[in-house]
Amino acid sequence: MVERGGSGVPGGRRKQRVSMADVAKLAGVSSQTVSRVSNGHPGVIASTREQVLAAMRELGYRPNSAARALRYGQFNTIGVILFSLSSTGNSRTVEAIATHAAAEGYAITLIPIDVPTQDNVLGAFTRMGELAVDAVVVIMEVHLLDTGTVQLPPGVHVVVVDSDAGDRYCVVDTDQADGARKAVRHLLDLGHETVWHVTGPESSYAGQRRTQAWRAELQEAGRPVPPLLHGDWSAESGYAAGLALAERPDCTAVFTANDQMALGVLRAFHERGVAVPEDISVVGFDDIPDAAYFVPPLTTVHQDFAEVGRRCVEKALQQIREAGGVPAGTDLVPTSLVVRGSTGSPRR
């Protein structure tokens, strides 16, 4: 084994970095061949490649990715800016982005923002530039891009998730409206006269779209539109809404804007002796992994977070690799309704 550097103790010589030339010398090849192996170039004989890799392992050689990035103008890193990591949708979307990015040989750099303001967004983009990323995925969640409150800097490869700004940016989102309509239509088809609704936060684009679709579906069916019960995505807010709904004999069906609030609703109904689905049917949105284990198992709208993440990475890589970039527009990922034990026909 070739020894590089000193003892690593006080007074010893400073450890020297193993160079490409050292690897080439040990492997008996040229530095150019080592470079090709480091960069994954296909034009290297398998036996030679293994010989070089063995020399790298023996010497503890690590390719200088920063120097290679500067040389080729690509860092193989995608930045992710988001305003909340606590919500189910955001955390699962980030997980999917990381998974699909890794499959393409990319890493992700994550910057969360506590308060979604123009200054904070620009600050996050500045930090992304310092960290050297090739593109940025922005998970907005809050209803800002389409109101003009926040503007993203021009000239940057950007993909936006959960926004209504497809006229200006490349947007990937779940088809929120269609998912909500499926939930309401399912309950009406079961024979319920109308459907009550527990909303998400007013600032949420997804929550707003689900509420709009709930109202539109009822109006198109000629059904009465009950007053809204406002939630904040938490099970606690769903519990409060459930206590109020349990006191209403005219409520036989409720659509909650996410599964966590549905969990709170179910708890409130249980405490008040309201049977689900015999007395009131409940539908959620998200299809979190625990939804199938609620009591009763929750009927809910399934969001394909893995597909959202895959399309985000795909759009980002298209912008990186194609000179013309990707035109603005919204790419909607379909939803599906998963029917379980929390919904049924109303009692006559």
Beta strands, then each sheet from edge to edge (+ up, - down):
strand 1: 77-82
strand 2: 107-112
strand 3: 135-139
strand 4: 158-161
strand 5: 170-174
strand 6: 196-199
strand 7: 229-230
strand 8: 253-256
strand 9: 281-286
strand 10: 299-302
strand 11: 329-333
strand 12: 336-338
sheet 1: 2+ 1+ 3+ 4+ 5+ 11+
sheet 2: 7+ 6+ 8+ 9+ 10+ 12-
end
